[in-house]
Structures are given as C-alpha cells and as structure tokens.
C-alpha cells in the first residue's frame, strides 16, 4: 500500500492559536488585581442577596443567618446607609423568630426594633413600607409596646407579603392579654395561624405550633365548642414535648368528661399517665382525674385503687385524694358514716395553708356543708354535729357553729314534734330533750354573733338566739339577747325592726308582763307601717296586740285593733300569704267568740273552715263554731223562757200573751234550728280526732278537745230530743273514759234519759247502780277539786238527793 507524506504546511495554523492562549493567560495573571471587588462592593452584594432572601416565602433562616453575619455590625457605604437598617432589622426579625434560646432572642428583638425604627427615621421606600410596618410591629410585640398599638399595626399589615401565620399567632396572644381578654378574636387568629402555617419549621417553631393548638383547644372549651376543641387537641401528637402533651391530653379528657364520654376520657388520661418524662406531681394530677373518670364510668374498684395509691403519698395530692374518697363515701348512703370518718381524718391532717388545685379549699368547705345538711335532712343530727365539729378546722367566720346551731335546732324541733305521738310516759323525756337541744342551739347562735365582724352581721344570729331561747322557755335569756341586739346593733335593718319588736313582745308576754308586751307590739305596728304596703310582720304585730287587748279593760282600743285586722282581711292580696291569712281569720273569729258576739264569730269560723278545711286549727275552729251555734240556741232558749213566763202569767193582758205565744213559737223554732246546726261541727271534731286516736297519739290539748266535743255532741242530741242517739253516745263515752270522772258524767246523763224521757226505769236503775260502783272505785286523783264534778262530796250529795226518787 502506498503511503502519502503529510505536507509541512498543513498544521501551521495551530501555532498562532497556542501563542494567543499563552498571551491571554499572562494578561489575566497580570490584570487580576484590577478585577477584585472592594469591601463596599461585597457589602452591597451581600445586602442585596439578603434582601432577596427576605422577600421569599418561606424564608431560608440558615441562609439569612449566614448573610446577616456578613453585614450586621459592618459600616455600610454611604449610598447604602439608608437601606441597611431596614434590611438588617428585617433579617434580625426572621432570626429572632427561629431562635430557641429566649435570652438570645430577646437581644435580637431589641436590636431589630432599634434598626427598624432607625429605618423609619431615614424613610423607607414606598414598596417596602407595608412590610417594614409589619416587621416593626412584631418587634413591638416582643419588646413591651402597648398591646392596642401592636394589634392595630399587625392587623393592618397582614397582607404585606410576609408569611402571615406568625403574625396571626402573635395577634391571638395579644388579644388574650387585653383586659378583659377577647377570646373570640384570639380563637379566630389562632385558627388562621394553624390553617396557613408553612412546613419546614424549626424545633422551637414546632413547639409553638403545638402550643397554639393547646391554646385554641382551651379557648374552644371556654366558648363551649367541645367538638372544635377535641379536633384541634387530637392533632397534638405523641412526639410533642411531655409537658405540652400531658396538658393537651388532660384538657381533651375534660372535654370528653363534659360530654359524658368516659371511655374516651379514660383513653386520653391513660396516654397522659404513660408519657415518658412525666413528673411525680404531673402523674398525681393525671391519676386524680383518671380516678374520677373511672368512678363516673362505674369502674369504682379501679377508681378507688387509683386514689388509694395517691393517698399513700404525701403533700396536697394525697390530701386531695383523701377528700375525694370521703366525698364518694358520703354520697353513698351505705357508706355515709365511713365517709364521715374519712372526712374527719382528712380535716384533722390538713396542713396550714392547704389549697390543693386538685381539691381546692373552697370544695373542702362545700363538702363539709353539704354533708352537714344531708345528715340533718336525714335526721342523723348527731352525725351532722360531728361534721360541724370537724369543719371548724377550715370554716370561715364561724360557719361551723352556724351548722351546729342549725343541726341542734332541727334536732330539738323534731323531738318536740314527735312528743305527742309517743307513749304518755315517754312524752316528758322527749319534751325535755327537745327543749335542751333548742337551748343549745340558742347558745351556738349567740356565739356566732360574737364572731361576726360588723354590727349588722351580728343582728341575725342574735335574733335567732332570742327566738330559740323563747321556744325553750328561757324567757329571761331571750330578753337579754334581744336587749343586746337593741344596744349593739344600731344599724339593724329598719325593715326588720318590726320583727324585733314582735319577738320582744312575745318574750314579755311569756313573762306575764302584758303592759310591756302591748308597748312592744304597738312599736312593731308603727315600725311596720313605715313600709308602703302591709307586711306579714305588721299583721302578726296587730294580731298579738289584739290578743293582749282582748284580756284588757279597754274595749275601744280592742275594737280598733280587731277592725284593723278585718280591714286587712278584706284585701284579696292578703290571702296570698296562706299561713298568715289563716292566723288572722282565726284570731278575728276567736276574738268575736271571746266577746260573745257569736253571730259574727260564726261567720268568721265558717269562712276559715271553708278556706282552710284541713288546717291544724280546723278541729278547734269547728268546736268553737259548734259552740257558737249552741250559745245562739241558748239565747233563743232564754227568749222562750221569757215568753213562757208571760204566757203563764194570768194577769198579763190577752194581747200581750198572744204576742208572747208568737214569740215563743218563733224562738223555739230558731232554738231547734241552731241546736241541730251545732250537732254537725261537734260530731265532725269527734270523728277527726278519733281518726288517729290510739290515744297516746293525741296531744293533751286534742285529747281534752275530743272529750268536750264528744260530750257536746251528746248534749245536742239530748236537748234536741233525740234520746236514743243521746243514750248511745253517752254509753260510748262511758266506755271510752272508763275509770274517770267523765264516766260518771256520761252515766248520769244516761240515767236522766232513761228515767225522765224514755220511761225505762229498769235501765235507769242499772245506770245508777253502775254509777255507784264507779264512784266507789275511782282513785282520789280523779277528785282534785279543780271543779265541782271533781269533788267527792259533790257526787255524794247528788246520790243523796236522788235516793228518795229511787225508793
């Protein structure tokens, strides 16, 4: 193969190119000092790069820090002196927001504020003014500027172009600092913050994110938005800091508890309990709420076990657990006495200054007061007194003594109310014990008054003490306490002065000093009349005044007092107070009865019984109504006697005798009508009292009323001519009151019916024989001389008088 030889001229073009390259390298080497940027050029380059970084969303904090180190603290060139404070101050804002060291961040915020305020003095470009104002507002928020000023600045610049999420979070914090806090605006800003927060946040910013969720959950809870609260709180995950996670789970559990979703509440609390790094105090708090959740979920054994664990510890958590156990036991009727012992132990061990957030001191006091009331209501008065005694450890202003006084008062009243229903031989003991408790209650109220700080606070316990001394029969003590009230409580409410005079008058009345009682009741009337409308106390004073006047020799004053009461009774508004209206009706009726105005009394008694047929006064009122009819019938009988004398008088003119005959017939007819009217009330009283009669259940007053009504009913049958009914009634009375003087009276009436009206001498003789036997067998105690029929000589004389008739 032939080979061609290369031409030497073919590669000559490469030589000039090589030489040019060499020359270029030499030129670059020698000219490099002329191309190196100056410090001013580098500052400007870095400042502009920093500016561009700050305009990006999200901002790269690491790059900002890197460039900030190159320009912060450097003297800017003259042409950049106006721009640099704004750019460097803005960069410090970004770095401070991301700084997890509070002390360093605080210094950065101060430096940022100073630079941004300097930039404001220099003047900021129109395109940067909104961002400048926004960033300056952030520095204000961190350096103590007024809350309102910061809120206005931040809210007006949210659309500046920077990431608005942090500003929303700041605005939420600021609205919570207002007085009062604006939690609704705080809620809305936190929702905006969480909705627009950008990814790629630092650890401290992530912490802030979860803290904002916790804040929002708390606000939703306060605003009664439980579903929203639960949604945001559930987003706080297990990778959150332990303290924040525990708080979130606790709050979430409380929201579920409010909705009675106990299983979810227990889930959250068990998660909180198991958080790594939980402190002993935090664990006690969580377990305490967990026990409450177990209890409400009816997992009582687990609840008790958790509290017992806490109780074995020390400090306020252990005491709180003890009080909670006491509360549960006290609310369980089967364990209430055990609960009282637990409460006593808890109170005895309570430390000075105790105020556990788990079971605050206010709750301890409420627990004591509720327990005292429950035991008192259940008539467990001794247990109620034990509570008040233990309560003295934490009670305020003598409240423990007030509870003791209330228990003793209720105890005493219960004993007195029961006394009429027990066996006769036990009644004195019940009355003595009841009176003793009332007296002890009065002493407690008197002691309470001594503990009150102001004079006006002393008035009410002093008044209660006087009232109870009076009920206990200690009139002198009652009067002393009332005098103390008058002297030491000059500012006792004017509206209560009528009550004061009423009570004092009752004390004087009990002491038998009717003149002083009258003066007190008159003062009470005057004090009550100062009010624009009649008060119940005014009526009571008028009633008691009229009672005093009823037994006086001043008919004119009495007539006015009764007239005043009748005027009040005519007011339909007065009938709304049933008890007082009934008292006034009864008194007016009784006053007319005592004054022997039987027709007026009859109208009032009927009004009373029509309005209050089941009243406790009804038996007595019916008896007195029957008495009114009886006495009115007696008045007609007197008219008959007068007319009969004229009729039988031969010397009387014929015309006068005819008028007397007409009068006799009219009066006799009225007599029989009134007599028949009297029968019904007497029989009703007898029926009412016999309904519950296993006789020890009747009070002494009711027993006496039964005797009088039964005799009156039988007497009405006798005088109306119904002798068969009369004999039957007297026979019943003879058996009911066997072995008493009443039996003698009943048998005598039977004898009269048989002897004179039924013409049955054999039965009359049987009745008389039975009378003699009873008379000989009656004990001397039945003949106490209190009346004629209770004297042996009275009956012996009667037997002697009828002896000829028997023969």
HULIN-V941776 format. One record per residue. RES is the residue in three letters. D_FIRST is the distance of its C-alpha to the first C-alpha in Angstrom with 1 decimal. Layout:
BEGIN
RES,D_FIRST / RES,D_FIRST
END
This chain:
BEGIN
UNK,0.0 / UNK,3.7 / UNK,6.4 / UNK,9.8 / UNK,12.9 / UNK,15.9 / UNK,19.0 / UNK,22.0 / UNK,24.3 / UNK,22.6 / UNK,24.6 / UNK,27.8 / UNK,29.7 / UNK,30.0 / UNK,32.2 / UNK,35.2 / UNK,35.2 / UNK,35.4 / UNK,38.2 / UNK,40.1 / UNK,40.0 / UNK,41.4 / UNK,44.1 / UNK,45.1 / UNK,45.5 / UNK,47.7 / UNK,49.7 / UNK,50.4 / UNK,51.4 / UNK,53.8 / UNK,55.2 / UNK,55.9 / UNK,59.6 / UNK,60.2 / UNK,58.9 / UNK,61.0 / UNK,63.9 / UNK,67.4 / UNK,70.0 / UNK,71.6 / UNK,68.3 / UNK,67.7 / UNK,71.3 / UNK,70.9 / UNK,67.6 / UNK,69.2 / UNK,72.4 / UNK,70.6 / UNK,68.5 / UNK,71.8 / UNK,73.4 / UNK,70.5 / UNK,70.9 / UNK,74.6 / UNK,74.1 / UNK,72.1 / UNK,73.9 / UNK,73.7 / UNK,73.4 / UNK,71.2 / UNK,73.8 / UNK,71.4 / UNK,69.4 / UNK,72.8 / UNK,73.9 / UNK,70.7 / UNK,71.0 / UNK,74.8 / UNK,74.4 / UNK,72.4 / UNK,75.0 / UNK,78.4 / UNK,80.4 / UNK,78.2 / UNK,79.7 / UNK,78.2 / UNK,77.2 / UNK,79.9 / UNK,78.1 / UNK,77.8 / UNK,81.3 / UNK,82.7 / UNK,80.0 / UNK,79.5 / UNK,82.9 / UNK,82.3 / UNK,78.7 / UNK,79.5 / UNK,82.8 / UNK,81.1 / UNK,78.5 / UNK,81.4 / UNK,83.0 / UNK,79.8 / UNK,79.6 / UNK,83.4 / UNK,83.3 / UNK,80.6 / UNK,82.2 / UNK,83.8 / UNK,85.8 / UNK,89.0 / UNK,89.9 / UNK,86.5 / UNK,86.5 / UNK,90.0 / UNK,88.9 / UNK,85.9 / UNK,88.2 / UNK,90.5 / UNK,87.6 / UNK,86.2 / UNK,89.6 / UNK,90.1 / UNK,86.7 / UNK,87.2 / UNK,90.7 / UNK,89.3 / UNK,86.7 / UNK,89.6 / UNK,91.4 / UNK,88.3 / UNK,87.8 / UNK,85.1 / UNK,82.8 / UNK,84.1 / UNK,81.2 / UNK,81.8 / UNK,85.6 / UNK,85.9 / UNK,83.5 / UNK,85.2 / UNK,88.6 / UNK,87.4 / UNK,85.9 / UNK,89.0 / UNK,91.2 / UNK,89.3 / UNK,90.1 / UNK,93.7 / UNK,93.9 / UNK,92.7 / UNK,94.8 / UNK,98.3 / UNK,98.6 / UNK,101.3 / UNK,100.4 / UNK,101.4 / UNK,99.3 / UNK,96.2 / UNK,96.7 / UNK,97.0 / UNK,93.9 / UNK,91.7 / UNK,92.9 / UNK,92.3 / UNK,88.7 / UNK,87.2 / UNK,84.9 / UNK,83.4 / UNK,79.9 / UNK,80.1 / UNK,80.2 / UNK,83.8 / UNK,84.2 / UNK,85.4 / UNK,87.8 / UNK,89.3 / UNK,89.8 / UNK,91.5 / UNK,93.7 / UNK,94.8 / UNK,95.8 / UNK,97.6 / UNK,99.6 / UNK,100.7 / UNK,102.0 / UNK,104.3 / UNK,108.1 / UNK,108.5 / UNK,104.9 / UNK,103.3 / UNK,101.8 / UNK,100.9 / UNK,98.7 / UNK,97.2 / UNK,96.4 / UNK,94.6 / UNK,92.5 / UNK,91.5 / UNK,90.5 / UNK,88.3 / UNK,86.8 / UNK,85.9 / UNK,84.6 / UNK,82.2 / UNK,81.2 / UNK,77.5 / UNK,75.3 / UNK,73.8 / UNK,77.0 / UNK,77.8 / UNK,80.0 / UNK,83.0 / UNK,82.3 / UNK,82.1 / UNK,85.4 / UNK,86.8 / UNK,85.6 / UNK,87.5 / UNK,90.5 / UNK,90.6 / UNK,90.6 / UNK,93.5 / UNK,95.3 / UNK,94.8 / UNK,96.1 / UNK,99.2 / UNK,99.8 / UNK,99.4 / UNK,101.9 / UNK,104.3 / UNK,104.0 / UNK,104.7 / UNK,101.2 / UNK,100.5 / UNK,97.7 / UNK,95.7 / UNK,96.5 / UNK,95.2 / UNK,92.0 / UNK,91.0 / UNK,92.3 / UNK,90.3 / UNK,87.1 / UNK,87.8 / UNK,85.7 / UNK,85.9 / UNK,83.3 / UNK,85.9 / UNK,87.7 / UNK,90.5 / UNK,93.4 / UNK,92.2 / UNK,91.4 / UNK,94.9 / UNK,96.6 / UNK,94.6 / UNK,95.5 / UNK,99.1 / UNK,99.4 / UNK,97.6 / UNK,100.1 / UNK,103.0 / UNK,101.8 / UNK,101.6 / UNK,105.0 / UNK,106.4 / UNK,105.1 / UNK,106.6 / UNK,103.1 / UNK,103.9 / UNK,100.9 / UNK,98.4 / UNK,100.5 / UNK,100.4 / UNK,96.6 / UNK,96.1 / UNK,98.6 / UNK,97.1 / UNK,93.7 / UNK,95.2 / UNK,97.0 / UNK,93.7 / UNK,91.7 / UNK,90.2 / UNK,91.8 / UNK,95.1 / UNK,98.0 / UNK,101.3 / UNK,103.1 / UNK,100.6 / UNK,100.8 / UNK,104.6 / UNK,104.4 / UNK,102.0 / UNK,104.0 / UNK,107.2 / UNK,105.8 / UNK,104.3 / UNK,107.7 / UNK,109.2 / UNK,106.5 / UNK,107.2 / UNK,110.9 / UNK,110.4 / UNK,108.1 / UNK,111.0 / UNK,109.1 / UNK,112.2 / UNK,111.5 / UNK,108.1 / UNK,109.6 / UNK,112.4 / UNK,110.0 / UNK,107.8 / UNK,110.8 / UNK,112.2 / UNK,109.0 / UNK,109.3 / UNK,113.0 / UNK,112.5 / UNK,110.6 / UNK,112.1 / UNK,112.4 / UNK,112.9 / UNK,110.5 / UNK,112.7 / UNK,115.9 / UNK,114.3 / UNK,113.5 / UNK,117.1 / UNK,118.4 / UNK,116.1 / UNK,117.3 / UNK,120.9 / UNK,120.2 / UNK,118.9 / UNK,121.8 / UNK,124.4 / UNK,123.0 / UNK,123.4 / UNK,127.1 / UNK,126.9 / UNK,125.5 / UNK,127.3 / UNK,129.5 / UNK,126.5 / UNK,124.8 / UNK,127.7 / UNK,127.5 / UNK,123.8 / UNK,124.6 / UNK,127.3 / UNK,125.0 / UNK,122.2 / UNK,124.7 / UNK,126.2 / UNK,122.9 / UNK,121.6 / UNK,120.5 / UNK,121.8 / UNK,119.5 / UNK,118.0 / UNK,116.0 / UNK,113.1 / UNK,110.7 / UNK,110.5 / UNK,114.3 / UNK,115.7 / UNK,119.2 / UNK,120.2 / UNK,119.1 / UNK,121.2 / UNK,124.2 / UNK,123.6 / UNK,123.3 / UNK,126.7 / UNK,128.4 / UNK,127.1 / UNK,128.2 / UNK,131.7 / UNK,132.1 / UNK,130.9 / UNK,133.3 / UNK,136.1 / UNK,135.4 / UNK,135.5 / UNK,138.8 / UNK,137.3 / UNK,139.1 / UNK,138.9 / UNK,135.1 / UNK,135.0 / UNK,137.0 / UNK,134.6 / UNK,131.7 / UNK,133.5 / UNK,134.4 / UNK,130.8 / UNK,129.6 / UNK,131.6 / UNK,128.6 / UNK,126.5 / UNK,129.0 / UNK,129.5 / UNK,132.9 / UNK,135.0 / UNK,133.2 / UNK,133.7 / UNK,137.5 / UNK,137.4 / UNK,135.8 / UNK,138.4 / UNK,141.1 / UNK,139.7 / UNK,139.6 / UNK,143.1 / UNK,144.4 / UNK,142.8 / UNK,144.1 / UNK,147.6 / UNK,147.7 / UNK,146.4 / UNK,149.1 / UNK,151.8 / UNK,150.5 / UNK,150.6 / UNK,154.1 / UNK,156.1 / UNK,154.1 / UNK,154.7 / UNK,157.8 / UNK,160.9 / UNK,161.1 / UNK,157.5 / UNK,157.8 / UNK,159.2 / UNK,156.2 / UNK,153.7 / UNK,155.5 / UNK,155.8 / UNK,152.1 / UNK,151.0 / UNK,153.1 / UNK,151.8 / UNK,148.2 / UNK,149.1 / UNK,150.8 / UNK,147.7 / UNK,145.5 / UNK,147.8 / UNK,147.4 / UNK,143.6 / UNK,143.6 / UNK,145.9 / UNK,143.5 / UNK,140.6 / UNK,142.5 / UNK,142.7 / UNK,138.9 / UNK,138.2 / UNK,137.2 / UNK,138.9 / UNK,142.4 / UNK,141.4 / UNK,139.3 / UNK,142.4 / UNK,144.4 / UNK,142.9 / UNK,143.1 / UNK,146.7 / UNK,147.7 / UNK,146.2 / UNK,148.0 / UNK,151.3 / UNK,150.8 / UNK,150.2 / UNK,153.1 / UNK,155.3 / UNK,154.0 / UNK,154.7 / UNK,158.3 / UNK,157.8 / UNK,159.3 / UNK,160.0 / UNK,156.4 / UNK,155.2 / UNK,157.5 / UNK,156.2 / UNK,152.6 / UNK,153.4 / UNK,155.3 / UNK,152.3 / UNK,150.1 / UNK,152.5 / UNK,152.6 / UNK,149.0 / UNK,147.1 / UNK,148.3 / UNK,145.2 / UNK,145.6 / UNK,144.5 / UNK,147.3 / UNK,146.3 / UNK,147.0 / UNK,150.4 / UNK,152.2 / UNK,150.8 / UNK,152.0 / UNK,155.5 / UNK,155.5 / UNK,154.5 / UNK,157.1 / UNK,159.8 / UNK,159.0 / UNK,159.4 / UNK,162.7 / UNK,163.7 / UNK,162.9 / UNK,165.0 / UNK,167.9 / UNK,167.9 / UNK,168.2 / UNK,169.0 / UNK,165.8 / UNK,163.8 / UNK,165.2 / UNK,164.2 / UNK,160.6 / UNK,160.3 / UNK,161.6 / UNK,159.1 / UNK,156.4 / UNK,157.5 / UNK,157.4 / UNK,154.0 / UNK,152.5 / UNK,154.1 / UNK,152.0 / UNK,149.1 / UNK,148.9 / UNK,149.0 / UNK,151.0 / UNK,149.2 / UNK,149.8 / UNK,151.2 / UNK,153.8 / UNK,155.0 / UNK,155.2 / UNK,157.2 / UNK,159.6 / UNK,160.0 / UNK,160.9 / UNK,163.2 / UNK,165.0 / UNK,165.3 / UNK,167.0 / UNK,169.2 / UNK,170.1 / UNK,172.3 / UNK,173.7 / UNK,176.9 / UNK,175.1 / UNK,174.8 / UNK,173.8 / UNK,170.7 / UNK,169.9 / UNK,170.2 / UNK,167.8 / UNK,165.3 / UNK,165.4 / UNK,165.3 / UNK,162.1 / UNK,160.5 / UNK,161.6 / UNK,160.1 / UNK,156.8 / UNK,157.0 / UNK,157.3 / UNK,153.8 / UNK,151.2 / UNK,148.5 / UNK,150.4 / UNK,150.1 / UNK,146.4 / UNK,147.2 / UNK,148.5 / UNK,149.9 / UNK,151.7 / UNK,153.0 / UNK,154.4 / UNK,156.0 / UNK,157.7 / UNK,158.9 / UNK,160.4 / UNK,162.1 / UNK,163.7 / UNK,164.9 / UNK,166.2 / UNK,167.9 / UNK,169.7 / UNK,170.7 / UNK,172.0 / UNK,174.0 / UNK,175.4 / UNK,174.0 / UNK,173.1 / UNK,172.4 / UNK,169.7 / UNK,168.4 / UNK,168.2 / UNK,165.9 / UNK,163.6 / UNK,163.4 / UNK,162.5 / UNK,159.8 / UNK,158.4 / UNK,158.4 / UNK,156.9 / UNK,154.0 / UNK,153.4 / UNK,154.8 / UNK,152.8 / UNK,153.5 / UNK,154.7 / UNK,157.8 / UNK,158.5 / UNK,160.9 / UNK,163.1 / UNK,162.8 / UNK,163.9 / UNK,166.8 / UNK,167.9 / UNK,167.6 / UNK,169.9 / UNK,172.2 / UNK,172.3 / UNK,173.3 / UNK,175.9 / UNK,177.5 / UNK,177.5 / UNK,179.2 / UNK,181.6 / UNK,182.4 / UNK,183.2 / UNK,185.4 / UNK,187.3 / UNK,187.9 / UNK,189.2 / UNK,191.6 / UNK,192.9 / UNK,193.4 / UNK,195.1 / UNK,197.6 / UNK,198.6 / UNK,198.8 / UNK,201.1 / UNK,203.2 / UNK,206.4 / UNK,207.4 / UNK,204.2 / UNK,204.5 / UNK,203.4 / UNK,200.8 / UNK,199.3 / UNK,199.3 / UNK,197.4 / UNK,194.8 / UNK,194.5 / UNK,194.0 / UNK,191.2 / UNK,189.6 / UNK,190.0 / UNK,188.2 / UNK,185.4 / UNK,184.9 / UNK,185.1 / UNK,182.5 / UNK,180.2 / UNK,181.1 / UNK,179.9 / UNK,176.7 / UNK,175.7 / UNK,176.6 / UNK,174.4 / UNK,171.5 / UNK,171.9 / UNK,171.4 / UNK,167.8 / UNK,166.4 / UNK,168.3 / UNK,167.0 / UNK,163.4 / UNK,163.6 / UNK,164.9 / UNK,162.1 / UNK,159.4 / UNK,160.6 / UNK,161.2 / UNK,157.7 / UNK,156.3 / UNK,159.5 / UNK,159.0 / UNK,161.4 / UNK,159.5 / UNK,156.8 / UNK,159.3 / UNK,159.9 / UNK,163.5 / UNK,163.7 / UNK,162.5 / UNK,164.8 / UNK,167.7 / UNK,166.6 / UNK,166.4 / UNK,170.0 / UNK,171.3 / UNK,169.5 / UNK,170.6 / UNK,174.2 / UNK,174.0 / UNK,172.6 / UNK,175.5 / UNK,178.0 / UNK,176.7 / UNK,177.3 / UNK,180.8 / UNK,181.9 / UNK,180.4 / UNK,182.4 / UNK,179.6 / UNK,181.5 / UNK,179.5 / UNK,176.2 / UNK,178.0 / UNK,179.2 / UNK,175.8 / UNK,174.1 / UNK,176.7 / UNK,176.3 / UNK,172.6 / UNK,173.2 / UNK,175.7 / UNK,173.1 / UNK,170.3 / UNK,172.4 / UNK,174.4 / UNK,175.9 / UNK,176.1 / UNK,178.7 / UNK,176.7 / UNK,177.7 / UNK,181.4 / UNK,180.9 / UNK,179.2 / UNK,181.9 / UNK,184.6 / UNK,183.1 / UNK,182.9 / UNK,186.6 / UNK,187.5 / UNK,185.7 / UNK,187.3 / UNK,190.7 / UNK,191.2 / UNK,188.8 / UNK,187.7 / UNK,191.2 / UNK,189.8 / UNK,192.2 / UNK,190.8 / UNK,187.3 / UNK,188.8 / UNK,190.6 / UNK,187.4 / UNK,185.6 / UNK,188.4 / UNK,188.4 / UNK,184.7 / UNK,185.2 / UNK,187.7 / UNK,185.5 / UNK,182.5 / UNK,184.8 / UNK,186.0 / UNK,182.4 / UNK,180.7 / UNK,179.7 / UNK,181.2 / UNK,177.8 / UNK,178.2 / UNK,181.4 / UNK,180.0 / UNK,182.4 / UNK,179.7 / UNK,181.6 / UNK,184.9 / UNK,183.3 / UNK,181.9 / UNK,185.3 / UNK,187.2 / UNK,190.5 / UNK,189.3 / UNK,188.6 / UNK,191.8 / UNK,193.8 / UNK,192.1 / UNK,192.9 / UNK,196.5 / UNK,196.8 / UNK,195.8 / UNK,197.8 / UNK,200.9 / UNK,198.7 / UNK,197.4 / UNK,200.9
END
